[in-house]
């Protein structure tokens, strides 16, 4: 058996039961709180990245739409003006599509963050005292009584 396996067995046998039974109930709520705060912070940071990226894309598309409108106003003939007006309309449509995509991404991010946070909280909540586990590997009191009554 490897050294790491021996260490893991030692920790599982002697450290985990008392930790789970005595320390975990005290710190469980704090651990859950830390998990929730961490997920909210990650969500906020990612939303800021999405917002900045979306803002830059929207500004560029808006600028191109304005340039097309200016070209339409400067056009020397009707066909050229019509071409640039249609181009400006396309850029306005792209702008609106970017805006909607950004909103959808933010909603999906919020939903994914909530789901991950809830799943993490459920996993933390599932760490419970198992009735068959005894602190420090000690026998149940009834086992002691049986051993005493048998004269052992």
C-alpha positions as CSV (number, residue, x, y, z in Angstrom):
1,X,0.0,0.0,0.0
2,X,1.4,3.4,-1.0
3,X,2.2,6.1,1.6
4,X,-0.5,8.3,0.2
5,X,-3.1,5.6,0.5
6,X,-2.0,5.0,4.1
7,X,-2.3,8.7,4.9
8,X,-5.8,8.9,3.2
9,X,-7.0,5.9,5.2
10,X,-5.6,7.3,8.4
11,X,-7.4,10.7,7.8
12,X,-10.6,8.9,6.8
13,X,-10.5,6.7,9.8
14,X,-9.4,9.0,12.6
15,X,-9.9,12.6,11.4
16,X,-13.0,12.7,9.2
17,X,-15.6,11.3,11.7
18,X,-14.9,13.8,14.5
19,X,-14.5,16.6,12.0
20,X,-17.8,15.7,10.4
21,X,-19.6,15.2,13.8
22,X,-18.2,18.1,15.8
23,X,-16.6,20.7,13.6
24,X,-18.6,20.5,10.4
25,X,-22.0,21.5,12.0
26,X,-20.3,24.7,13.3
27,X,-18.7,25.8,10.0
28,X,-21.2,24.4,7.5
29,X,-23.2,27.6,7.2
30,X,-20.1,29.6,6.7
31,X,-18.8,27.3,4.0
32,X,-22.2,27.6,2.2
33,X,-22.0,31.4,2.5
34,X,-18.5,31.5,1.1
35,X,-19.6,29.3,-1.9
36,X,-22.5,31.6,-2.6
37,X,-20.3,34.7,-2.4
38,X,-17.7,33.2,-4.7
39,X,-20.3,32.3,-7.3
40,X,-21.8,35.8,-7.1
41,X,-18.3,37.4,-7.5
42,X,-17.5,35.2,-10.5
43,X,-20.9,36.0,-12.1
44,X,-20.3,39.8,-11.5
45,X,-16.8,39.6,-13.0
46,X,-18.0,37.7,-16.1
47,X,-20.9,40.1,-16.5
48,X,-18.5,43.0,-16.5
49,X,-16.4,41.3,-19.2
50,X,-19.5,40.6,-21.3
51,X,-20.7,44.2,-20.8
52,X,-17.4,45.7,-21.8
53,X,-17.0,43.4,-24.8
54,X,-20.6,44.1,-25.9
55,X,-20.2,47.8,-25.4
56,X,-17.2,47.9,-27.6
57,X,-18.9,45.9,-30.3
58,X,-22.0,48.0,-30.1
59,X,-20.0,51.2,-30.3
60,X,-18.2,50.0,-33.4
61,X,-21.4,48.9,-35.1
62,X,-23.0,52.2,-34.2
63,X,-20.1,54.1,-35.6
64,X,-20.3,52.1,-38.9
65,X,-24.1,52.9,-39.1
66,X,-23.4,56.6,-38.6
67,X,-20.7,56.5,-41.3
68,X,-23.1,54.9,-43.7
69,X,-25.7,57.5,-42.9
70,X,-23.1,60.3,-43.5
71,X,-22.2,58.7,-46.8
72,X,-25.9,58.6,-47.7
73,X,-26.2,62.3,-47.0
74,X,-23.1,63.1,-49.0
75,X,-24.1,60.9,-52.0
76,X,-24.1,62.5,-55.3
77,X,-26.9,60.5,-56.8
78,X,-30.0,58.7,-55.6
79,X,-28.7,55.1,-56.1
80,X,-25.6,55.8,-54.0
81,X,-27.7,57.4,-51.3
82,X,-30.1,54.5,-51.3
83,X,-27.2,52.0,-51.0
84,X,-25.8,53.8,-48.0
85,X,-29.2,54.1,-46.3
86,X,-29.7,50.3,-46.7
87,X,-26.2,49.7,-45.3
88,X,-27.0,52.0,-42.3
89,X,-30.2,50.0,-41.8
90,X,-28.2,46.7,-41.8
91,X,-25.7,48.2,-39.2
92,X,-28.6,49.3,-37.0
93,X,-30.0,45.7,-37.2
94,X,-26.6,44.3,-36.3
95,X,-26.5,46.7,-33.4
96,X,-29.9,45.6,-32.1
97,X,-28.9,41.9,-32.5
98,X,-25.7,42.4,-30.5
99,X,-27.7,44.2,-27.8
100,X,-30.2,41.3,-27.6
101,X,-27.4,38.7,-27.7
102,X,-25.7,40.4,-24.8
103,X,-28.9,40.4,-22.7
104,X,-29.5,36.8,-23.5
105,X,-25.9,35.9,-22.5
106,X,-26.3,37.7,-19.2
107,X,-29.5,35.9,-18.5
108,X,-27.9,32.5,-19.3
109,X,-25.0,33.4,-17.1
110,X,-27.2,34.3,-14.2
111,X,-29.2,31.0,-14.6
112,X,-26.0,28.9,-14.8
113,X,-24.5,30.6,-11.8
114,X,-27.7,30.0,-9.8
115,X,-27.8,26.4,-10.8
116,X,-24.1,25.8,-10.0
117,X,-24.5,27.6,-6.6
118,X,-27.5,25.5,-5.7
119,X,-25.8,22.3,-6.7
120,X,-22.7,23.2,-4.6
121,X,-24.9,24.1,-1.7
122,X,-26.8,20.8,-2.0
123,X,-23.5,18.9,-2.0
124,X,-22.3,20.7,1.1
125,X,-25.6,20.1,2.8
126,X,-25.4,16.4,2.0
127,X,-22.3,16.1,4.2
128,X,-24.1,14.7,7.3
129,X,-23.4,12.6,10.2
130,X,-23.9,8.9,9.3
131,X,-25.6,7.0,12.1
132,X,-23.2,4.0,11.8
133,X,-20.1,6.2,12.1
134,X,-18.7,6.5,15.5
135,X,-16.3,9.3,16.6
136,X,-12.7,8.2,16.9
137,X,-13.7,4.6,15.9
138,X,-15.1,4.0,19.4
139,X,-17.8,1.3,19.8
140,X,-21.4,2.3,20.5
141,X,-22.3,2.3,24.2
142,X,-24.5,-0.8,23.7
143,X,-21.4,-2.7,22.4
144,X,-19.6,-1.7,25.6
145,X,-22.4,-3.0,27.8
146,X,-22.6,-6.2,25.8
147,X,-18.8,-6.7,26.2
148,X,-19.0,-6.0,29.9
149,X,-22.0,-8.3,30.5
150,X,-20.2,-11.1,28.6
151,X,-17.3,-10.7,31.0
152,X,-14.8,-9.6,28.3
